[in-house]
Amino acid sequence: MGAYQLKVTIDKDSGFCFGVIYAIDMAEDILNEDGYLYCLGDIVHNDEEVERLKNLGLRIINHDQLKDLHNEKVLIRAHGEAPETYRTALENNITLIDASCPVVLKLQNRIKTSYDANEKILIFGKHGHAEVIGLQGQTNNDALVFQDIAELDNIELPKNITLYSQTTKSMEKFYQVKDALTARGYELNANDTICRQVSNRDKDLPAFVKNFDKIVFVSGVKSSNGKVLYEVCRKHNPNTYFVSSTAELKPSMFAPGDKVGIAGATSTPMWLMEDVKAVLEAY
């Protein structure tokens, strides 16, 4: 069997970013003490990890449920929240365990400062994404969110605009958007607010994926960062498979003796990548 076995390597730079590690550590500490904890939205865009924490007592709630909750502890996840959430918590005597990522908090502050200075703000980000809702909330929802430059084609914009980006967008796409807006004649104050832990992965992944016959990219389907990094993998190694769980793996994807690399998003737990490795090595 030896020679036919798959040779499997996990990308050492893959897995949780510090913002997610921080949020999950906080959650686990409180779950150990109290046995349960409310969390506003999925703590991380990875169903397998959410399931693991639910089994420890994590209770996921939405914003409507928050309004009906009183005298409890609620975790704010790494994506951050709009000011409205903090107001609701004060009114309902809710203790917020704030695990907002420091990179996101800094960006929220910058956007609020721009808004207070009456700048016209554009946010390059995914519609409806938790982080983007929090960013837009800093501007009383006046900021214009777009995920594709074509969305701005028929919109009347002032000559002077300030551009920000969701922290997990592709750096390459951000600079394409910046150039396109400049080419359209706008006076642009462009702020590259992409998290370097994410953008460095854009740089490191191509070097990693070139070493393998096949790549298994492990990520939740809701992860924005997962979509970006999967595309990076696929661009540099067309034999890349996207899987969310070990159930999606099939022996037919691989040839005997294949060298297989495993990579993941900043929201992919290392234990899940280890599980994938174990399944592949058993083929």
ZADREN-727531 format. One record per residue: x, y, z of N, C-alpha, C, CB in turn. Coordinates in steps of 0.05 Angstrom, whole numbers, plus 32768, in hexadecimal, padded with zeros to 4 digits. Glycine has a CB too. Layout:
// ZADREN-727531
XYZXYZXYZXYZ/...
//
This chain:
// ZADREN-727531
80117FE880008000800080008011801980007FED80008019/80298018800F8039802F8014803C80437FFD80548027801C/8045803A7FE6804B804C7FCF803280597FC58059803C7FB9/801B804C7FC9800280577FBD7FF4806B7FD07FEE80417FB7/7FFD806C7FE97FF0807E7FFC7FF3809B7FF47FFB80798018/7FDF80AB7FFB7FE180C77FF67FF580D480097FC580D57FF9/800580E77FFF801780F58011800A81108017803480F98003/8002811480307FF1812A80377FFF813E804A7FD781208045/7FFE81588042800A816D80527FF681848057802481788043/7FF5818D80707FE481A480777FF481BE80757FD781A18093/7FEA81D280697FF781EC80677FF981F880847FE781FF8054/801181FC808D8015820580A9800A822180AE8032820580B0/8006823180987FFB824C809C7FDC824D809B8006825E8087/7FD0823680957FB3823680947FA7823480B07FA9821E8082/7F8D823980B17F7F823680CB7F78825280D67F90822780DF/7F6D825180EF7F62826980FB7F75828180FB7F5982638117/7F6B829980F47F7A82B280F87F7782B981167F6F82C980E6/7F8782CC811F7F8782D3813C7F6C82DD81457F9D82E78142/7F5D82EB81347F4382F5813C7F2F82DE81437F3783058125/7F3182C981347F1F82B281397F2882A281517F1E829F8120/7F43829F81547F4E8290816B7F45829E81857F6D828F8169/7F4782B981847F4082CA819B7F2382C681A37F4682E88195/7F1182C7818F7EF482C481947EEE82A8819F7EE482C8817A/7EFA829381937EF48278819C7EFF827281B87EFF82638188/7F17827D81BD7F23827A81D87F10828781ED7F3F828781DA/7F06829F81E77EF482AC81FA7EDB829C81FE7EED82C881EF/7ED0829281E87EB7828281EA7EBC826981FB7EAD827981CE/7ED2825B81F67ED8824282057EDC824782237EF1823481FA/7EE9825D822A7EED826482467ED2826782547EFE827E8248/7EC0827682477EA6827B82547E95826182557E9782918246/7E968252823F7E888238823F7E91822682557E8B822B8223/7EAB8226825A7EB6821682707EAB821F828B7ED582178271/7EA88239828F7E9E824482A87E80824282AB7EA7826182AB/7E72824A82967E54824E82997E448237828C7E4C8267828C/7E518227827B7E438211826E7E33821982567E3082058282/7E2E823382527E21823C82397E29825982347E028239823C/7E258261821B7E2B827D82137E1C828381FA7E4A82818210/7E10829B81F97E0382A481E07E1882B081CE7DEC82B881E7/7E1582AC81B47E2782B881A17E1682C5818A7E3B82A38195/7E1C82DD81837E0D82EB816F7E1782E481537E0E830A8173/7E0882D281467E1182C8812C7E2582B1812F7E1D82DF811A/7E2B82A381197E3F828E811A7E5A829981237E42827F80FF/7E65828C81387E7F829781437E958297812E7E878286815B/7E938284811B7EA6828381057E97827780ED7EC08271810D/7E9F827F80D57E91827480BD7E9A825880B67E95828780A5/7E96824680CA7E9E822A80C57E8A821980D57EBB822580CD/7E79820A80C77E6381FB80D47E6E81E680E77E5281EE80BF/7E8581D980E07E8F81C480F07E9881CF810C7EA781B580E2/7EA681E5810B7EAF81F281247E9881FC81357EC48208811E/7E84820881277E6C821281357E5E81FB81447E5882208121/7E5C81E481367E5081CC81417E5F81C3815A7E4F81B5812C/7E7981C381597E8A81BA81707E8481CC81887EA881BB8168/7E8281E781837E7E81F981997E6181F881A47E8582168191/7E4E81F381927E3281EF819A7E3081D881AE7E1F81EB8182/7E4081C381A87E4081AB81BA7E4B81B281D67E50819581AE/7E5B81C881D77E6681D181F17E5381E581FF7E8181DE81ED/7E3D81EC81F17E2981FE81FD7E26821981F07E308202821A/7E33821D81D97E30823781CB7E15823981BF7E46823B81B5/7E07824F81C37DEC825381B87DED826A81A47DD7825981CF/7DE98264818B7DEA827981767DCF828781747DF2826C815A/7DD082A281767DB782B181737DBB82C7815D7DB082BF818E/7DA482D181537DA682E6813F7D9E8301814D7D9382E18127/7D9E8317813D7D99833181487D7D833481547D9E83468133/7D69832781477D4E832881517D4C831B816D7D3A831A813E/7D5A830481707D5982F681897D688306819F7D6682DA8186/7D7D831581977D8B832681AA7D79833A81B77DA38334819C/7D66834581A77D54835981B27D42834E81C87D428364819B/7D3D833381C77D2B832781DB7D3B831B81F37D1B831181CE/7D56831E81F27D66831282067D6D8327821C7D81830681FA/7D6C831E82367D738331824B7D868323825F7D59833B825A/7D978333826C7DA8832A82827DB98312827C7D978324829A/7DC4831182647DD482FA825D7DEF830382527DC682E88247/7E0182F0824E7E1B82F682407E1882EF82237E3382E7824E/7E22830182127E2182FB81F57E3C830281E97E0A830C81E7/7E4682EF81D97E6082F281CC7E5C830081B17E6E82D781C8/7E6D831581AC7E6F832181927E87831581847E7183418193/7E838309816D7E9882FB81607EAC830D81527E8C82E7814B/7EC0830281467ED78311813A7ECE832681257EEB82FE812E/7EB7832081177EAE833281027EA6834E810B7E97832580F3/7EA1835081257E99836B81307E7B8370812C7EA983818122/7E71838581387E54838C81377E5083AA81337E4783838152/7E3883B0812A7E3083CC81277E2983D881427E1883CE8113/7E2983F381447E238401815E7E0883F881697E23841F815A/7DF583F381587DDA83EA81607DDA83D381747DC983E28147/7DED83C0816F7DEF83A881807DF683B0819D7E0383948175/7E0983C3819F7E1283CC81BA7DFB83DA81C87E2B83DE81B7/7DEB83E981B97DD483F781C57DC083E381D07DC7840A81B1/7DBA83CF81C07DA783BA81C97DB183AD81E37DA383A581B3/7DCB83A781E37DD7839981FB7DD483AA82147DF5839381F6/7DD883C482117DD583D682287DB983D682337DDE83F38221/7DA683D882207D8983D982277D8083C082357D7883DF820E/7D8C83A9822C7D82838F82367D948383824C7D81837B821F/7DA6839482577DB8838A826C7DC7837182637DA983858286/7DD18371824B7DE1835B82407DFE836182437DD983558222/7E0D834E824E7E2A8351824F7E36834782357E3783418267/7E43835982267E4F8352820D7E6C834882117E4F836981F9/7E71833082077E8D832682077E97832D81EB7E8E8306820D/7EA6834281E97EAD834D81CF7EC7834181C47EB0836B81D0/7EC3832F81B17EDA832281A47EDF832D81887ED7830381A3/7ED5834681837EDA835281697EF8835281637ECF836F8168/7F00834B814B7F1C834A81437F27836781447F1F833E8127/7F3F836B814F7F4B838581517F4E839381357F668383815E/7F53838381217F56838E81067F3B839A80FC7F60837880F2/7F25838C81037F0A839580FB7F0383AE810C7EF5837E8100/7F0983AD81267F0383C581377F1183DE812D7F0A83BF8154/7F2A83DB81257F3983F2811B7F2C83FD81027F5783E98116/7F2383EA80F17F1683F380D87EFB840180DE7F1183DA80C6/7EEC83F680F17ED3840380F97ED9842081017EC583F48110/7EEE842481117EF5843F811B7EFC845281037F0C843E812E/7F0B844780F07F14845780DA7EFB846080C97F28844880C8/7EE9844D80C57ED1845380B67EC0846880C47EC0843A80B0/7EBD846580DF7EAD847880EE7EB9849480EC7EAC846F810C/7ED4849580EE7EE284AF80EC7EDD84BC80D17F0084AC80F0/7EDE84AC80BB7ED984B680A07EBC84C0809E7EDE84A0808B/7EAA84B180AA7E8D84B880A97E8884D280B87E7C84A180B5/7E9584D480CF7E9284ED80DF7E9D850580D17EA084EA80FB/7EB0850080BE7EBB851680AE7EAC851B80947ED9851080A7/7E94850E80937E828511807C7E8D850880617E7A852E8079/7E9E84F380637EA884E880497E9484D4803D7EC484D9804E/7E9484D280237E8384BE80157E9184A480157E7B84C77FF8/7E86849080247E95847780297E8B846080187E9484708046/7E9E8453800B7E98843A7FFC7EA68423800A7EA0843C7FDE/7E97840D800E7EA483F5801A7EA483DE80067E9583ED8035/7EBC83D57FFF7EBE83BE7FEE7EBB83A57FFF7EDA83BE7FDE/7EA483987FFE7E9F8381800F7E87837280067E9B838B802C/7E82835C80147E6C8349800D7E528353801A7E73832C8016/7E3E835680097E23835F80137E1A834B80297E0F83607FFC/7E118357803F7E05834680547E19833780667DF383328048/7E33833B80617E47832D80727E48833B808D7E63832E8064/7E4C832B80A27E4B833580BD7E5E834C80C17E52831F80D1/7E77834A80B87E8A836080BB7E81837980AD7EA6835780B0/7E76837680957E6D838D80857E56839B80927E6583838068/7E43838C809E7E2D839880AC7E3783A980C37E19838280B6/7E4B839F80D17E5783AE80E77E6583C880DD7E6B839D80F6/7E7283C680C67E8083DD80BB7E6C83F280B27E9283D480A3/7E5883E980A47E4383FB809A7E35840980B17E2F83EC8088/7E3283FA80C77E25840580DF7E34841E80EA7E2383F080F4/7E4E842080E57E5D843780EE7E55845080E07E7B843280EA/7E46844E80CA7E3F846580B97E20846880B87E498461809C/7E12845E80CD7DF5845E80CC7DEA845280B27DEA847B80D0/7DF9843E80A87DF28430808F7DF2844280767DD784238092/7E01845980777E03846A80607E188461804D7E0984878069/7E2C845280567E42844980447E368437802F7E58843A8054/7E42843980177E39842880007E4A840F7FFF7E3A84397FE6/7E3D83F880017E4C83DF80007E4983D37FE47E4183CB8015/7E6083CA7FD97E5E83BC7FBF7E7383A67FBF7E6483D07FA7/7E6C83907FB17E7F837A7FB07E8A83767F937E7283607FB9/7E8083877F817E8983867F667E8883A27F5A7E7983727F54/7E9C83AA7F4C7E9E83C67F417E8683CC7F2F7EB883C97F32/7E7B83B87F227E6483BC7F107E4C83C87F1F7E5D83A27F02/7E4A83C27F397E3483CD7F497E3483EB7F4A7E3583C17F65/7E4B83F77F447E4D84157F467E4884227F2B7E69841C7F50/7E4384127F167E41841D7EFA7E2C84337EF87E3A84077EE7/7E14842F7F037DFE84427EFF7DF884527F187DE584337EF6/7E0C84557F297E0884637F427E16847E7F417E1284537F5B/7E0784937F487E1184AE7F497E2284B27F627DFA84C47F48/7E3D84B47F5F7E4E84B87F767E5B84D37F757E6584A27F76/7E6184DF7F8D7E6F84F87F8D7E8C84F57F827E6F85057FA9/7E98850B7F7C7EB3850A7F717EC784FE7F857EBC85257F67/7EC485057F9E7ED684FC7FB37ECA84E47FC27EDD85137FC7/7ED884CE7FC27ECE84B77FD17EE484A97FE17EC184A27FBE/7EDC849D7FF77EEF848F80097EE8847180077EED84998026/7EFC846180017EF884447FFC7F05843480137F04843C7FE1/7EF58422801E7F00840F80327EFA83F280287EF38413804E/7F0783DE80357F0183C3802D7EFB83B280457F1983B7801E/7EE9839F80427EE5838A80567F01837D805A7ECF8374804D/7F07837480727F22836B80797F2A8351806A7F2583678096/7F17834280617F1D832880557F1A832780377F0C83128062/7F19833E802A7F17833E800D7F32833880007F0C83598003/7F3183317FE67F4A832C7FD77F5883477FD27F44831E7FBC/7F7283477FD87F8283607FD57F8383687FB77F9E835C7FE0/7F8683537FA67F8883587F897F6F83667F7F7F8C833D7F7B/7F58835C7F887F3E83677F7F7F3B83847F8A7F2683567F89/7F4483887FA37F4183A37FAF7F5083B77F9D7F4D83A37FCB/7F6983B07F957F7983C37F857F6D83C67F697F9683BA7F83/7F6083B27F5F7F5283B47F457F3B83C97F477F4783997F3B/7F2D83C77F5E7F1683D97F637F2183F67F667F0783D17F7D/7F3783F97F747F4384137F787F4B84207F5D7F5C84117F8B/7F5884107F4C7F60841A7F327F4984217F207F7284057F24/7F3484107F227F1C84167F117F0E84307F1A7F0883FE7F14/7F0C84357F347F00844E7F3D7F1184667F367EFB844C7F5C/7F2B84637F387F3D84797F307F3A847F7F127F5A84727F37/7F3884697F037F35846C7EE67F1B847A7EDE7F3784517ED8/7F0784777EF07EED84847EEB7EEE84A27EF27ED684767EFA/7F0484AB7EFC7F0884C87F017F0184D17F1D7EF784D77EEE/7EFD84BE7F307EF784C77F4B7F1084CF7F5A7EE984B07F5B/7F0C84E37F6C7F2284E97F807F1F84D47F967F1F85077F8B/7F3284C17F977F2E84AA7FA87F4184A97FBF7F3184917F97/7F3684A77FD77F4684A17FEF7F4384837FF57F3E84B48008/7F5684737FEB7F5384567FEC7F62844B80047F5D84487FD2/7F55843C80157F618431802D7F618412802B7F5184398047/7F79840780287F7C83EA80277F7A83E080447F9883E2801A/7F6283D6804B7F5D83CD80667F5A83AF80687F4483DB8072/7F6983A180567F68838480567F7B8379806B7F6F83798039/7F718366807A7F82835A80907F9A834D80847F71834680A0/7FB28354808F7FCB834880847FCD832A80897FE283578090/7FC08320809D7FC1830380A27FB282F5808B7FB482FC80BD/7F9E8303807F7F9082F880687FA082FC804F7F7483058066/7FAA8315804B7FB7831B80317FD2830C802F7FBC8339802F/7FDF830780467FF882F780457FF382DA803C800682F78060/7FDB82D080437FD382B6803A7FD182B5801B7FB882AC8047/7FC782CB80107FC682CE7FF27FE182C97FE67FBB82E97FEA/7FF682D37FF5801182D17FEA801D82B67FF0802382E77FF7/801882AA800880258291800F8018827980028023828E802D/7FFE827A7FFD7FF182627FF27FFB82597FD77FD382687FF0/8000826C7FC4800982637FA9802282527FAC800F827B7F98/8035825A7FBD804E824A7FC08048822F7FCC8061825A7FD3/8034822D7FDE802D82137FEB802082017FD6801B82188002/800C820B7FC87FFC81F87FB7800A81ED7F9F7FE382077FAE/802081FB7F97802F81F27F7F803E81D77F84804482077F77/804181D07F9E805081B87FA48040819E7FA3805C81BB7FC0/802681A07F9C801581887F9F800681817F858001818D7FB5/7FFF81677F837FEE815E7F6D7FD281687F707FEF813E7F6A/7FC881677F897FAD816F7F8F7FAD81807FA87F9A81567F92/7F9981927FAA7F9681A37FC27F79819F7FCC7F9C81C17FBC/7F77819A7FE67F5C819A7FF27F5A81B380037F5881808004/7F4881C57FFB7F4481DE80097F2C81DB801B7F4081F67FF6/7F3081DD80357F1B81D880497F1081F380547F2681C78061/7EF681F780507EEB821080597ECC820E805B7EF282278046/7EC1821F806D7EA48221806D7E9A823080557E9A82308087/7E828229804B7E78823780337E71825480387E5F82288029/7E6D825C80527E66827880587E7F828A805A7E5682798072/7E96827E80597EAF828E805E7EB7829E80467EC6827C8066/7EB782B980497EC082CB80337EDD82C6802D7EBB82E9803A/7EED82C480427F0982C080407F0F82A580337F1782C2805C/7EFE829180397F018277802D7EFE8278800F7EEC82638038/7EEA828780057EE6828A7FE87EFE82977FDB7ECD829B7FE2/7F0982AC7FE77F2182B97FDC7F3882A67FDB7F2882D27FEE/7F3E82987FF17F5682877FF27F53826E7FE07F5B827F800E/7F3A82647FDE7F35824D7FCC7F3C82557FAF7F1882447FCE/7F34826D7FA77F3A82777F8C7F58827A7F887F2C82927F87/7F6682837F9D7F8482857F9B7F9082697F967F9082917FB5/7F8682557FA57F9082397FA27F8B822F7F867F8382267FB7/7F7282347F7D7F6A82297F637F7982357F4B7F4C822D7F5F/7F7F824F7F4F7F8E825E7F3A7FAA82527F377F90827C7F41/7FB6824A7F4D7FD282407F4C7FD482227F4C7FE2824B7F64/7FBE82147F517FBD81F77F4E7FA081F07F477FC681E87F69/7F9A81EC7F2D7F7F81E67F247F7281CD7F317F7F81E37F06/7F8381BB7F3B7F7981A37F487F7381A87F657F8D818C7F45/7F6281BC7F6A7F5B81C37F867F3D81BC7F8B7F6081E17F8B/7F3981AE7FA17F1D81A77FA97F1581B77FC17F1B81887FAF/7EFC81C17FC17EF181D07FD87EE081BD7FE87EE081EA7FCE/7EE681B980017ED581A880127ED081B6802D7EE3818C8018/7EB881B180387EB081BD80517EB381A880687E9481C78050/7EB2818E80617EB4817980757EC1816180697E9881738081/7EC9814E807A7ED5813580707EC28125805F7EE081248088/7EA8812980647E93811980557E94811F80377E778120805F/7EA08136802F7EA1813D80137EB9813280047EA1815B8010/7ECA812480137EE2811880067EDB80FD7FF97EF98114801B/7EE780F87FE27EE280DE7FD47EFD80D47FCA7ECE80E17FBC/7F0280BA7FCD7F1B80AE7FC37F2080B47FA57F1C80907FC7/7F0980B77F967F0C80BB7F797F1880D67F717EF080B97F6C/7F1A80E87F857F2781027F7F7F4580FF7F7C7F2181167F96/7F5080E97F857F6D80E67F877F7780CE7F787F7680E57FA5/7F9180D07F707F9E80B97F647FB280AE7F787FAD80C27F49/7FB880947F767FCB80887F897FE680977F897FD0806A7F82/7FF0809D7FA1800A80AA7FA3800980C87F9F801C809F7F8F/7FF180D47F9C7FEF80F17F997FFB80FF7FB17FD180F97F96/800881167FAB801081287FC17FF9813B7FC4802B81377FBB/7FEE813C7FDD7FD6814D7FE27FDC81627FF77FBE813B7FEB/7FD5817B7FF07FD8819080047FBD8198800F7FE681A97FF7/7FBC819D80297FA381A680357FA681C3803E7F9A8194804D/7F9481D580367F9581F0803F7F7981F880487F9F82038028/7F77820F80567F5D821880607F5B823680637F57820A807A/7F43823F806A7F3E825B806E7F478264808A7F208262806A/7F45827E808F7F4B828880AA7F35828080BE7F4F82A780AA/7F1F827480B37F0A826B80C57F08824C80C67EEF827680BB/7F1D823F80BC7F1E822180BB7F2E821780D37F2A821780A1/7F21820780E57F3081FC80FC7F4581E880F37F1D81F08110/7F5C81E981017F7181D580FB7F6881B980FF7F8A81DB810D/7F5781B481137F4E819881187F3F818D81007F3B81978131/7F31819E80F17F22819580D97F36818D80C37F0F81AB80D0/7F4B819D80C07F5F819780AC7F6E817D80B37F7481AE80A9/7F72817980CD7F7E815F80D77F6C814780D17F84816180F6/7F52814B80D47F3E813680CE7F3F812F80B07F22813F80D6/7F418144809F7F42814080827F5C8130807C7F42815B8073/7F72813780887F8B812980847F89810C808B7FA281378094/7F7C810780A27F7980EB80AB7F6980DA80987F6C80EA80C7/7F5380E6808D7F4380D880797F5280D280607F2980E88072/7F6280E580567F7180E2803E7F8780CD80427F7E80FD8035/7F9480CD80597FA980B9805E7F9F809D80617FB880C18077/7F85809B80667F79808080697F728074804D7F5F8081807A/7F71808580387F6A807A801D7F80806780147F6780918009/
//
